[in-house]
Amino acid sequence: MKPQLAALATQYKGKVSTWAVNVDRAPNLSPVYAFDGVPALIGFHGGQPVWRQVGAPDPAILAAMFEDLSKRGDVQTWGTVTG
């Protein structure tokens, strides 16, 4: 999944920002975003989650998520949560 995310981050640079969090190192995030498992992928728009995926998604679904975020205007955020 990391290679796919890296490629999409490059493709959507300036439209979608990406980050990764290790939930074991930031346990305070689990109750806030109710992670059901790892990896968890969350797309944010205006500071609110608008996309959520638990587990490694199909590459086409991941690309569709990035495309949707890029069309929402401004720079959107895409987060990856690992354990």
Secondary structure, DSSP 8 states (H G I E B T S, - for coil): -HHHHHHHHHHTTTTEEEEEEETTT-TTHHHHHT--SSSEEEEEETTEEEEEEES---HHHHHHHHHHHHTTSS-EEEEEEE-
